[in-house]
Amino acid sequence: MVALGSSNSTHSFRSSQRLTITVAHATLQALVERSNTEGRSLSNLAAYLLESSLDRRGVEAPSAAPQPRAR
């Protein structure tokens, strides 16, 4: 299980985060071909596909507004 840690920085909220994954060679080839066909970056396509998958499953994206910190 992975948990996102909280930062003690005053700028702890970020609109996007970096993620590294490992995929099969054939999957990477298919993603590269699709990203080229659609004229978008591989990173943009991967983010779009992940977000679309969550949307289809009814998982809401976190609010863009930072949440108040618990005391």
mmJSON file of the N, C-alpha and C atoms, coordinates in Angstrom:
{"data_MODEL":{"atom_site":{
"group_PDB":["ATOM","ATOM","ATOM","ATOM","ATOM","ATOM","ATOM","ATOM","ATOM","ATOM","ATOM","ATOM","ATOM","ATOM","ATOM","ATOM","ATOM","ATOM","ATOM","ATOM","ATOM","ATOM","ATOM","ATOM","ATOM","ATOM","ATOM","ATOM","ATOM","ATOM","ATOM","ATOM","ATOM","ATOM","ATOM","ATOM","ATOM","ATOM","ATOM","ATOM","ATOM","ATOM","ATOM","ATOM","ATOM","ATOM","ATOM","ATOM","ATOM","ATOM","ATOM","ATOM","ATOM","ATOM","ATOM","ATOM","ATOM","ATOM","ATOM","ATOM","ATOM","ATOM","ATOM","ATOM","ATOM","ATOM","ATOM","ATOM","ATOM","ATOM","ATOM","ATOM","ATOM","ATOM","ATOM","ATOM","ATOM","ATOM","ATOM","ATOM","ATOM","ATOM","ATOM","ATOM","ATOM","ATOM","ATOM","ATOM","ATOM","ATOM","ATOM","ATOM","ATOM","ATOM","ATOM","ATOM","ATOM","ATOM","ATOM","ATOM","ATOM","ATOM","ATOM","ATOM","ATOM","ATOM","ATOM","ATOM","ATOM","ATOM","ATOM","ATOM","ATOM","ATOM","ATOM","ATOM","ATOM","ATOM","ATOM","ATOM","ATOM","ATOM","ATOM","ATOM","ATOM","ATOM","ATOM","ATOM","ATOM","ATOM","ATOM","ATOM","ATOM","ATOM","ATOM","ATOM","ATOM","ATOM","ATOM","ATOM","ATOM","ATOM","ATOM","ATOM","ATOM","ATOM","ATOM","ATOM","ATOM","ATOM","ATOM","ATOM","ATOM","ATOM","ATOM","ATOM","ATOM","ATOM","ATOM","ATOM","ATOM","ATOM","ATOM","ATOM","ATOM","ATOM","ATOM","ATOM","ATOM","ATOM","ATOM","ATOM","ATOM","ATOM","ATOM","ATOM","ATOM","ATOM","ATOM","ATOM","ATOM","ATOM","ATOM","ATOM","ATOM","ATOM","ATOM","ATOM","ATOM","ATOM","ATOM","ATOM","ATOM","ATOM","ATOM","ATOM","ATOM","ATOM","ATOM","ATOM","ATOM","ATOM","ATOM","ATOM","ATOM","ATOM","ATOM","ATOM","ATOM","ATOM","ATOM","ATOM","ATOM"],
"id":[1,2,3,4,5,6,7,8,9,10,11,12,13,14,15,16,17,18,19,20,21,22,23,24,25,26,27,28,29,30,31,32,33,34,35,36,37,38,39,40,41,42,43,44,45,46,47,48,49,50,51,52,53,54,55,56,57,58,59,60,61,62,63,64,65,66,67,68,69,70,71,72,73,74,75,76,77,78,79,80,81,82,83,84,85,86,87,88,89,90,91,92,93,94,95,96,97,98,99,100,101,102,103,104,105,106,107,108,109,110,111,112,113,114,115,116,117,118,119,120,121,122,123,124,125,126,127,128,129,130,131,132,133,134,135,136,137,138,139,140,141,142,143,144,145,146,147,148,149,150,151,152,153,154,155,156,157,158,159,160,161,162,163,164,165,166,167,168,169,170,171,172,173,174,175,176,177,178,179,180,181,182,183,184,185,186,187,188,189,190,191,192,193,194,195,196,197,198,199,200,201,202,203,204,205,206,207,208,209,210,211,212,213],
"type_symbol":["N","C","C","N","C","C","N","C","C","N","C","C","N","C","C","N","C","C","N","C","C","N","C","C","N","C","C","N","C","C","N","C","C","N","C","C","N","C","C","N","C","C","N","C","C","N","C","C","N","C","C","N","C","C","N","C","C","N","C","C","N","C","C","N","C","C","N","C","C","N","C","C","N","C","C","N","C","C","N","C","C","N","C","C","N","C","C","N","C","C","N","C","C","N","C","C","N","C","C","N","C","C","N","C","C","N","C","C","N","C","C","N","C","C","N","C","C","N","C","C","N","C","C","N","C","C","N","C","C","N","C","C","N","C","C","N","C","C","N","C","C","N","C","C","N","C","C","N","C","C","N","C","C","N","C","C","N","C","C","N","C","C","N","C","C","N","C","C","N","C","C","N","C","C","N","C","C","N","C","C","N","C","C","N","C","C","N","C","C","N","C","C","N","C","C","N","C","C","N","C","C","N","C","C","N","C","C","N","C","C","N","C","C"],
"label_atom_id":["N","CA","C","N","CA","C","N","CA","C","N","CA","C","N","CA","C","N","CA","C","N","CA","C","N","CA","C","N","CA","C","N","CA","C","N","CA","C","N","CA","C","N","CA","C","N","CA","C","N","CA","C","N","CA","C","N","CA","C","N","CA","C","N","CA","C","N","CA","C","N","CA","C","N","CA","C","N","CA","C","N","CA","C","N","CA","C","N","CA","C","N","CA","C","N","CA","C","N","CA","C","N","CA","C","N","CA","C","N","CA","C","N","CA","C","N","CA","C","N","CA","C","N","CA","C","N","CA","C","N","CA","C","N","CA","C","N","CA","C","N","CA","C","N","CA","C","N","CA","C","N","CA","C","N","CA","C","N","CA","C","N","CA","C","N","CA","C","N","CA","C","N","CA","C","N","CA","C","N","CA","C","N","CA","C","N","CA","C","N","CA","C","N","CA","C","N","CA","C","N","CA","C","N","CA","C","N","CA","C","N","CA","C","N","CA","C","N","CA","C","N","CA","C","N","CA","C","N","CA","C","N","CA","C","N","CA","C","N","CA","C","N","CA","C","N","CA","C"],
"label_alt_id":[null,null,null,null,null,null,null,null,null,null,null,null,null,null,null,null,null,null,null,null,null,null,null,null,null,null,null,null,null,null,null,null,null,null,null,null,null,null,null,null,null,null,null,null,null,null,null,null,null,null,null,null,null,null,null,null,null,null,null,null,null,null,null,null,null,null,null,null,null,null,null,null,null,null,null,null,null,null,null,null,null,null,null,null,null,null,null,null,null,null,null,null,null,null,null,null,null,null,null,null,null,null,null,null,null,null,null,null,null,null,null,null,null,null,null,null,null,null,null,null,null,null,null,null,null,null,null,null,null,null,null,null,null,null,null,null,null,null,null,null,null,null,null,null,null,null,null,null,null,null,null,null,null,null,null,null,null,null,null,null,null,null,null,null,null,null,null,null,null,null,null,null,null,null,null,null,null,null,null,null,null,null,null,null,null,null,null,null,null,null,null,null,null,null,null,null,null,null,null,null,null,null,null,null,null,null,null,null,null,null,null,null,null],
"label_comp_id":["MET","MET","MET","VAL","VAL","VAL","ALA","ALA","ALA","LEU","LEU","LEU","GLY","GLY","GLY","SER","SER","SER","SER","SER","SER","ASN","ASN","ASN","SER","SER","SER","THR","THR","THR","HIS","HIS","HIS","SER","SER","SER","PHE","PHE","PHE","ARG","ARG","ARG","SER","SER","SER","SER","SER","SER","GLN","GLN","GLN","ARG","ARG","ARG","LEU","LEU","LEU","THR","THR","THR","ILE","ILE","ILE","THR","THR","THR","VAL","VAL","VAL","ALA","ALA","ALA","HIS","HIS","HIS","ALA","ALA","ALA","THR","THR","THR","LEU","LEU","LEU","GLN","GLN","GLN","ALA","ALA","ALA","LEU","LEU","LEU","VAL","VAL","VAL","GLU","GLU","GLU","ARG","ARG","ARG","SER","SER","SER","ASN","ASN","ASN","THR","THR","THR","GLU","GLU","GLU","GLY","GLY","GLY","ARG","ARG","ARG","SER","SER","SER","LEU","LEU","LEU","SER","SER","SER","ASN","ASN","ASN","LEU","LEU","LEU","ALA","ALA","ALA","ALA","ALA","ALA","TYR","TYR","TYR","LEU","LEU","LEU","LEU","LEU","LEU","GLU","GLU","GLU","SER","SER","SER","SER","SER","SER","LEU","LEU","LEU","ASP","ASP","ASP","ARG","ARG","ARG","ARG","ARG","ARG","GLY","GLY","GLY","VAL","VAL","VAL","GLU","GLU","GLU","ALA","ALA","ALA","PRO","PRO","PRO","SER","SER","SER","ALA","ALA","ALA","ALA","ALA","ALA","PRO","PRO","PRO","GLN","GLN","GLN","PRO","PRO","PRO","ARG","ARG","ARG","ALA","ALA","ALA","ARG","ARG","ARG"],
"label_asym_id":["A","A","A","A","A","A","A","A","A","A","A","A","A","A","A","A","A","A","A","A","A","A","A","A","A","A","A","A","A","A","A","A","A","A","A","A","A","A","A","A","A","A","A","A","A","A","A","A","A","A","A","A","A","A","A","A","A","A","A","A","A","A","A","A","A","A","A","A","A","A","A","A","A","A","A","A","A","A","A","A","A","A","A","A","A","A","A","A","A","A","A","A","A","A","A","A","A","A","A","A","A","A","A","A","A","A","A","A","A","A","A","A","A","A","A","A","A","A","A","A","A","A","A","A","A","A","A","A","A","A","A","A","A","A","A","A","A","A","A","A","A","A","A","A","A","A","A","A","A","A","A","A","A","A","A","A","A","A","A","A","A","A","A","A","A","A","A","A","A","A","A","A","A","A","A","A","A","A","A","A","A","A","A","A","A","A","A","A","A","A","A","A","A","A","A","A","A","A","A","A","A","A","A","A","A","A","A","A","A","A","A","A","A"],
"label_entity_id":["1","1","1","1","1","1","1","1","1","1","1","1","1","1","1","1","1","1","1","1","1","1","1","1","1","1","1","1","1","1","1","1","1","1","1","1","1","1","1","1","1","1","1","1","1","1","1","1","1","1","1","1","1","1","1","1","1","1","1","1","1","1","1","1","1","1","1","1","1","1","1","1","1","1","1","1","1","1","1","1","1","1","1","1","1","1","1","1","1","1","1","1","1","1","1","1","1","1","1","1","1","1","1","1","1","1","1","1","1","1","1","1","1","1","1","1","1","1","1","1","1","1","1","1","1","1","1","1","1","1","1","1","1","1","1","1","1","1","1","1","1","1","1","1","1","1","1","1","1","1","1","1","1","1","1","1","1","1","1","1","1","1","1","1","1","1","1","1","1","1","1","1","1","1","1","1","1","1","1","1","1","1","1","1","1","1","1","1","1","1","1","1","1","1","1","1","1","1","1","1","1","1","1","1","1","1","1","1","1","1","1","1","1"],
"label_seq_id":[1,1,1,2,2,2,3,3,3,4,4,4,5,5,5,6,6,6,7,7,7,8,8,8,9,9,9,10,10,10,11,11,11,12,12,12,13,13,13,14,14,14,15,15,15,16,16,16,17,17,17,18,18,18,19,19,19,20,20,20,21,21,21,22,22,22,23,23,23,24,24,24,25,25,25,26,26,26,27,27,27,28,28,28,29,29,29,30,30,30,31,31,31,32,32,32,33,33,33,34,34,34,35,35,35,36,36,36,37,37,37,38,38,38,39,39,39,40,40,40,41,41,41,42,42,42,43,43,43,44,44,44,45,45,45,46,46,46,47,47,47,48,48,48,49,49,49,50,50,50,51,51,51,52,52,52,53,53,53,54,54,54,55,55,55,56,56,56,57,57,57,58,58,58,59,59,59,60,60,60,61,61,61,62,62,62,63,63,63,64,64,64,65,65,65,66,66,66,67,67,67,68,68,68,69,69,69,70,70,70,71,71,71],
"pdbx_PDB_ins_code":[null,null,null,null,null,null,null,null,null,null,null,null,null,null,null,null,null,null,null,null,null,null,null,null,null,null,null,null,null,null,null,null,null,null,null,null,null,null,null,null,null,null,null,null,null,null,null,null,null,null,null,null,null,null,null,null,null,null,null,null,null,null,null,null,null,null,null,null,null,null,null,null,null,null,null,null,null,null,null,null,null,null,null,null,null,null,null,null,null,null,null,null,null,null,null,null,null,null,null,null,null,null,null,null,null,null,null,null,null,null,null,null,null,null,null,null,null,null,null,null,null,null,null,null,null,null,null,null,null,null,null,null,null,null,null,null,null,null,null,null,null,null,null,null,null,null,null,null,null,null,null,null,null,null,null,null,null,null,null,null,null,null,null,null,null,null,null,null,null,null,null,null,null,null,null,null,null,null,null,null,null,null,null,null,null,null,null,null,null,null,null,null,null,null,null,null,null,null,null,null,null,null,null,null,null,null,null,null,null,null,null,null,null],
"Cartn_x":[0.844,0.0,0.895,0.45,1.199,0.385,1.035,0.369,1.143,0.421,1.071,1.361,2.6,2.982,2.629,2.414,2.145,3.455,3.512,4.714,4.544,5.612,5.55,5.692,5.917,6.077,4.757,4.835,3.619,3.002,3.745,3.241,3.028,2.345,2.198,1.224,0.353,-0.592,0.04,-0.076,0.414,-0.685,-0.808,-1.867,-1.548,-0.279,0.07,1.311,1.456,2.58,3.228,4.453,5.192,5.01,4.901,4.717,5.602,6.282,7.098,6.494,6.292,5.738,6.572,6.429,7.073,5.979,6.092,5.112,5.841,5.11,5.67,6.066,7.057,7.552,6.429,5.569,4.466,3.498,3.276,2.404,3.015,4.304,4.986,4.909,5.143,5.064,3.679,2.644,1.276,0.99,1.484,1.285,2.019,3.235,4.02,3.33,2.877,2.184,0.919,0.15,-1.087,-0.783,0.216,0.547,0.992,1.75,2.169,0.974,0.073,-1.121,-1.99,-2.124,-2.982,-2.265,-0.957,-0.209,-0.053,0.054,0.246,1.468,1.968,3.133,2.724,3.695,3.447,2.944,3.533,3.118,1.667,1.296,-0.066,-1.056,-0.72,-1.593,-1.751,-0.654,-0.717,-1.585,-1.424,-2.239,-3.714,-3.991,-5.369,-5.993,-5.262,-5.793,-6.036,-5.124,-5.305,-6.514,-6.621,-7.743,-9.067,-9.085,-10.302,-10.738,-9.778,-10.091,-10.733,-10.2,-10.773,-12.167,-12.355,-13.669,-14.709,-14.347,-15.28,-15.649,-14.765,-15.026,-15.729,-15.99,-16.706,-15.831,-14.518,-13.607,-13.453,-13.809,-13.696,-12.28,-11.846,-10.536,-10.635,-9.559,-9.586,-9.885,-10.478,-10.787,-9.517,-9.621,-8.462,-8.093,-9.02,-8.748,-8.062,-7.052,-6.382,-7.349,-7.232,-8.085,-7.48,-8.318,-7.783,-7.027,-5.973,-5.172,-5.825,-5.79,-6.309,-5.332,-5.873,-5.003,-4.883],
"Cartn_y":[-1.164,0.0,1.235,2.246,3.496,4.599,5.442,6.6,7.845,8.906,10.173,10.858,11.192,11.855,13.326,13.892,15.327,16.057,17.219,18.029,19.081,19.418,20.474,21.847,21.903,23.145,23.902,25.219,26.015,25.822,25.259,25.002,23.498,22.864,21.413,20.959,21.853,21.466,21.666,20.665,20.746,20.238,20.841,20.426,19.102,18.753,17.469,16.907,15.607,14.902,14.006,13.636,12.761,11.312,10.408,8.988,8.204,7.203,6.335,4.942,4.351,2.997,2.153,0.855,-0.087,-0.818,-0.845,-1.541,-2.48,-3.443,-4.38,-3.619,-4.146,-3.504,-3.281,-4.28,-4.162,-3.053,-2.904,-1.836,-0.482,-0.352,0.907,1.232,0.24,0.472,0.964,0.342,0.734,2.152,2.504,3.853,4.897,4.587,5.514,5.716,4.63,4.74,5.586,5.328,6.098,7.565,7.839,9.239,9.968,9.3,9.902,10.146,9.171,9.3,10.463,10.616,11.662,13.001,13.021,14.271,14.805,13.915,14.332,13.619,14.136,13.515,12.193,11.337,10.055,10.283,11.232,11.554,12.025,12.903,13.411,12.291,11.4,10.275,9.363,9.047,8.159,8.778,10.065,10.743,10.707,10.98,10.958,9.57,8.521,7.168,6.772,7.134,6.821,7.563,8.857,9.651,9.156,8.811,8.295,6.989,6.133,4.862,5.082,6.013,6.322,6.915,7.798,8.401,7.332,6.37,5.297,4.443,4.344,3.537,4.34,5.608,6.438,6.99,6.987,7.533,9.024,9.848,11.29,11.752,12.686,13.304,14.223,14.358,15.261,16.681,17.441,18.838,19.613,20.593,21.423,22.36,22.575,23.478,22.707,23.312,22.636,22.449,21.334,21.042,21.657,22.114,22.66,21.601,22.005,21.06,20.791,19.537,19.156,19.629,20.039,20.495,19.466],
"Cartn_z":[0.0,0.0,0.0,-0.701,-0.801,-0.171,0.597,1.188,0.807,0.517,0.233,1.558,1.78,3.015,2.977,4.136,4.184,4.383,3.816,3.895,4.969,5.654,6.65,6.023,4.748,4.019,3.967,3.872,3.743,2.363,1.433,0.091,-0.094,0.847,0.798,-0.289,-0.774,-1.815,-3.188,-4.018,-5.39,-6.303,-7.463,-8.371,-9.056,-9.176,-9.776,-9.104,-9.205,-8.593,-9.634,-9.396,-10.305,-9.852,-10.835,-10.572,-11.531,-11.028,-11.871,-11.841,-13.028,-13.107,-14.064,-13.944,-14.857,-15.615,-16.949,-17.779,-18.73,-19.247,-20.225,-21.489,-22.188,-23.406,-24.423,-24.599,-25.556,-25.145,-23.852,-23.36,-23.658,-23.404,-23.692,-25.18,-26.017,-27.469,-27.871,-27.327,-27.657,-27.18,-25.993,-25.469,-26.31,-26.703,-27.53,-28.872,-29.494,-30.779,-30.649,-29.59,-29.401,-29.126,-28.309,-28.001,-29.271,-30.123,-31.393,-32.303,-32.384,-33.226,-32.762,-31.441,-30.879,-30.744,-31.014,-30.936,-29.528,-28.567,-27.173,-26.606,-25.503,-24.882,-24.238,-24.05,-23.388,-21.97,-21.28,-19.916,-19.874,-20.806,-20.86,-21.144,-22.063,-22.373,-21.162,-20.494,-19.325,-18.23,-17.972,-16.961,-17.356,-18.627,-19.119,-18.932,-19.302,-19.19,-17.733,-16.851,-15.424,-14.85,-15.147,-14.638,-15.212,-16.502,-17.136,-16.49,-16.181,-15.541,-14.17,-13.409,-12.097,-12.238,-13.223,-13.455,-13.766,-14.614,-14.977,-13.776,-12.825,-11.623,-10.535,-10.815,-9.861,-8.746,-8.957,-7.962,-8.23,-7.263,-7.444,-7.21,-8.055,-7.853,-6.653,-5.884,-4.742,-5.191,-4.314,-4.601,-4.9,-5.779,-6.123,-4.985,-4.074,-2.95,-1.828,-1.202,-0.09,1.07,1.739,2.891,4.149,5.08,6.329,7.094,7.748,8.529,9.875,10.278,11.594,12.655,13.777,14.878,15.941],
"occupancy":[1.0,1.0,1.0,1.0,1.0,1.0,1.0,1.0,1.0,1.0,1.0,1.0,1.0,1.0,1.0,1.0,1.0,1.0,1.0,1.0,1.0,1.0,1.0,1.0,1.0,1.0,1.0,1.0,1.0,1.0,1.0,1.0,1.0,1.0,1.0,1.0,1.0,1.0,1.0,1.0,1.0,1.0,1.0,1.0,1.0,1.0,1.0,1.0,1.0,1.0,1.0,1.0,1.0,1.0,1.0,1.0,1.0,1.0,1.0,1.0,1.0,1.0,1.0,1.0,1.0,1.0,1.0,1.0,1.0,1.0,1.0,1.0,1.0,1.0,1.0,1.0,1.0,1.0,1.0,1.0,1.0,1.0,1.0,1.0,1.0,1.0,1.0,1.0,1.0,1.0,1.0,1.0,1.0,1.0,1.0,1.0,1.0,1.0,1.0,1.0,1.0,1.0,1.0,1.0,1.0,1.0,1.0,1.0,1.0,1.0,1.0,1.0,1.0,1.0,1.0,1.0,1.0,1.0,1.0,1.0,1.0,1.0,1.0,1.0,1.0,1.0,1.0,1.0,1.0,1.0,1.0,1.0,1.0,1.0,1.0,1.0,1.0,1.0,1.0,1.0,1.0,1.0,1.0,1.0,1.0,1.0,1.0,1.0,1.0,1.0,1.0,1.0,1.0,1.0,1.0,1.0,1.0,1.0,1.0,1.0,1.0,1.0,1.0,1.0,1.0,1.0,1.0,1.0,1.0,1.0,1.0,1.0,1.0,1.0,1.0,1.0,1.0,1.0,1.0,1.0,1.0,1.0,1.0,1.0,1.0,1.0,1.0,1.0,1.0,1.0,1.0,1.0,1.0,1.0,1.0,1.0,1.0,1.0,1.0,1.0,1.0,1.0,1.0,1.0,1.0,1.0,1.0,1.0,1.0,1.0,1.0,1.0,1.0],
"B_iso_or_equiv":[0.0,0.0,0.0,0.0,0.0,0.0,0.0,0.0,0.0,0.0,0.0,0.0,0.0,0.0,0.0,0.0,0.0,0.0,0.0,0.0,0.0,0.0,0.0,0.0,0.0,0.0,0.0,0.0,0.0,0.0,0.0,0.0,0.0,0.0,0.0,0.0,0.0,0.0,0.0,0.0,0.0,0.0,0.0,0.0,0.0,0.0,0.0,0.0,0.0,0.0,0.0,0.0,0.0,0.0,0.0,0.0,0.0,0.0,0.0,0.0,0.0,0.0,0.0,0.0,0.0,0.0,0.0,0.0,0.0,0.0,0.0,0.0,0.0,0.0,0.0,0.0,0.0,0.0,0.0,0.0,0.0,0.0,0.0,0.0,0.0,0.0,0.0,0.0,0.0,0.0,0.0,0.0,0.0,0.0,0.0,0.0,0.0,0.0,0.0,0.0,0.0,0.0,0.0,0.0,0.0,0.0,0.0,0.0,0.0,0.0,0.0,0.0,0.0,0.0,0.0,0.0,0.0,0.0,0.0,0.0,0.0,0.0,0.0,0.0,0.0,0.0,0.0,0.0,0.0,0.0,0.0,0.0,0.0,0.0,0.0,0.0,0.0,0.0,0.0,0.0,0.0,0.0,0.0,0.0,0.0,0.0,0.0,0.0,0.0,0.0,0.0,0.0,0.0,0.0,0.0,0.0,0.0,0.0,0.0,0.0,0.0,0.0,0.0,0.0,0.0,0.0,0.0,0.0,0.0,0.0,0.0,0.0,0.0,0.0,0.0,0.0,0.0,0.0,0.0,0.0,0.0,0.0,0.0,0.0,0.0,0.0,0.0,0.0,0.0,0.0,0.0,0.0,0.0,0.0,0.0,0.0,0.0,0.0,0.0,0.0,0.0,0.0,0.0,0.0,0.0,0.0,0.0,0.0,0.0,0.0,0.0,0.0,0.0],
"pdbx_formal_charge":[null,null,null,null,null,null,null,null,null,null,null,null,null,null,null,null,null,null,null,null,null,null,null,null,null,null,null,null,null,null,null,null,null,null,null,null,null,null,null,null,null,null,null,null,null,null,null,null,null,null,null,null,null,null,null,null,null,null,null,null,null,null,null,null,null,null,null,null,null,null,null,null,null,null,null,null,null,null,null,null,null,null,null,null,null,null,null,null,null,null,null,null,null,null,null,null,null,null,null,null,null,null,null,null,null,null,null,null,null,null,null,null,null,null,null,null,null,null,null,null,null,null,null,null,null,null,null,null,null,null,null,null,null,null,null,null,null,null,null,null,null,null,null,null,null,null,null,null,null,null,null,null,null,null,null,null,null,null,null,null,null,null,null,null,null,null,null,null,null,null,null,null,null,null,null,null,null,null,null,null,null,null,null,null,null,null,null,null,null,null,null,null,null,null,null,null,null,null,null,null,null,null,null,null,null,null,null,null,null,null,null,null,null],
"auth_seq_id":[1,1,1,2,2,2,3,3,3,4,4,4,5,5,5,6,6,6,7,7,7,8,8,8,9,9,9,10,10,10,11,11,11,12,12,12,13,13,13,14,14,14,15,15,15,16,16,16,17,17,17,18,18,18,19,19,19,20,20,20,21,21,21,22,22,22,23,23,23,24,24,24,25,25,25,26,26,26,27,27,27,28,28,28,29,29,29,30,30,30,31,31,31,32,32,32,33,33,33,34,34,34,35,35,35,36,36,36,37,37,37,38,38,38,39,39,39,40,40,40,41,41,41,42,42,42,43,43,43,44,44,44,45,45,45,46,46,46,47,47,47,48,48,48,49,49,49,50,50,50,51,51,51,52,52,52,53,53,53,54,54,54,55,55,55,56,56,56,57,57,57,58,58,58,59,59,59,60,60,60,61,61,61,62,62,62,63,63,63,64,64,64,65,65,65,66,66,66,67,67,67,68,68,68,69,69,69,70,70,70,71,71,71],
"auth_comp_id":["MET","MET","MET","VAL","VAL","VAL","ALA","ALA","ALA","LEU","LEU","LEU","GLY","GLY","GLY","SER","SER","SER","SER","SER","SER","ASN","ASN","ASN","SER","SER","SER","THR","THR","THR","HIS","HIS","HIS","SER","SER","SER","PHE","PHE","PHE","ARG","ARG","ARG","SER","SER","SER","SER","SER","SER","GLN","GLN","GLN","ARG","ARG","ARG","LEU","LEU","LEU","THR","THR","THR","ILE","ILE","ILE","THR","THR","THR","VAL","VAL","VAL","ALA","ALA","ALA","HIS","HIS","HIS","ALA","ALA","ALA","THR","THR","THR","LEU","LEU","LEU","GLN","GLN","GLN","ALA","ALA","ALA","LEU","LEU","LEU","VAL","VAL","VAL","GLU","GLU","GLU","ARG","ARG","ARG","SER","SER","SER","ASN","ASN","ASN","THR","THR","THR","GLU","GLU","GLU","GLY","GLY","GLY","ARG","ARG","ARG","SER","SER","SER","LEU","LEU","LEU","SER","SER","SER","ASN","ASN","ASN","LEU","LEU","LEU","ALA","ALA","ALA","ALA","ALA","ALA","TYR","TYR","TYR","LEU","LEU","LEU","LEU","LEU","LEU","GLU","GLU","GLU","SER","SER","SER","SER","SER","SER","LEU","LEU","LEU","ASP","ASP","ASP","ARG","ARG","ARG","ARG","ARG","ARG","GLY","GLY","GLY","VAL","VAL","VAL","GLU","GLU","GLU","ALA","ALA","ALA","PRO","PRO","PRO","SER","SER","SER","ALA","ALA","ALA","ALA","ALA","ALA","PRO","PRO","PRO","GLN","GLN","GLN","PRO","PRO","PRO","ARG","ARG","ARG","ALA","ALA","ALA","ARG","ARG","ARG"],
"auth_asym_id":["A","A","A","A","A","A","A","A","A","A","A","A","A","A","A","A","A","A","A","A","A","A","A","A","A","A","A","A","A","A","A","A","A","A","A","A","A","A","A","A","A","A","A","A","A","A","A","A","A","A","A","A","A","A","A","A","A","A","A","A","A","A","A","A","A","A","A","A","A","A","A","A","A","A","A","A","A","A","A","A","A","A","A","A","A","A","A","A","A","A","A","A","A","A","A","A","A","A","A","A","A","A","A","A","A","A","A","A","A","A","A","A","A","A","A","A","A","A","A","A","A","A","A","A","A","A","A","A","A","A","A","A","A","A","A","A","A","A","A","A","A","A","A","A","A","A","A","A","A","A","A","A","A","A","A","A","A","A","A","A","A","A","A","A","A","A","A","A","A","A","A","A","A","A","A","A","A","A","A","A","A","A","A","A","A","A","A","A","A","A","A","A","A","A","A","A","A","A","A","A","A","A","A","A","A","A","A","A","A","A","A","A","A"],
"auth_atom_id":["N","CA","C","N","CA","C","N","CA","C","N","CA","C","N","CA","C","N","CA","C","N","CA","C","N","CA","C","N","CA","C","N","CA","C","N","CA","C","N","CA","C","N","CA","C","N","CA","C","N","CA","C","N","CA","C","N","CA","C","N","CA","C","N","CA","C","N","CA","C","N","CA","C","N","CA","C","N","CA","C","N","CA","C","N","CA","C","N","CA","C","N","CA","C","N","CA","C","N","CA","C","N","CA","C","N","CA","C","N","CA","C","N","CA","C","N","CA","C","N","CA","C","N","CA","C","N","CA","C","N","CA","C","N","CA","C","N","CA","C","N","CA","C","N","CA","C","N","CA","C","N","CA","C","N","CA","C","N","CA","C","N","CA","C","N","CA","C","N","CA","C","N","CA","C","N","CA","C","N","CA","C","N","CA","C","N","CA","C","N","CA","C","N","CA","C","N","CA","C","N","CA","C","N","CA","C","N","CA","C","N","CA","C","N","CA","C","N","CA","C","N","CA","C","N","CA","C","N","CA","C","N","CA","C","N","CA","C","N","CA","C","N","CA","C","N","CA","C"],
"pdbx_PDB_model_num":[1,1,1,1,1,1,1,1,1,1,1,1,1,1,1,1,1,1,1,1,1,1,1,1,1,1,1,1,1,1,1,1,1,1,1,1,1,1,1,1,1,1,1,1,1,1,1,1,1,1,1,1,1,1,1,1,1,1,1,1,1,1,1,1,1,1,1,1,1,1,1,1,1,1,1,1,1,1,1,1,1,1,1,1,1,1,1,1,1,1,1,1,1,1,1,1,1,1,1,1,1,1,1,1,1,1,1,1,1,1,1,1,1,1,1,1,1,1,1,1,1,1,1,1,1,1,1,1,1,1,1,1,1,1,1,1,1,1,1,1,1,1,1,1,1,1,1,1,1,1,1,1,1,1,1,1,1,1,1,1,1,1,1,1,1,1,1,1,1,1,1,1,1,1,1,1,1,1,1,1,1,1,1,1,1,1,1,1,1,1,1,1,1,1,1,1,1,1,1,1,1,1,1,1,1,1,1,1,1,1,1,1,1]
}}}
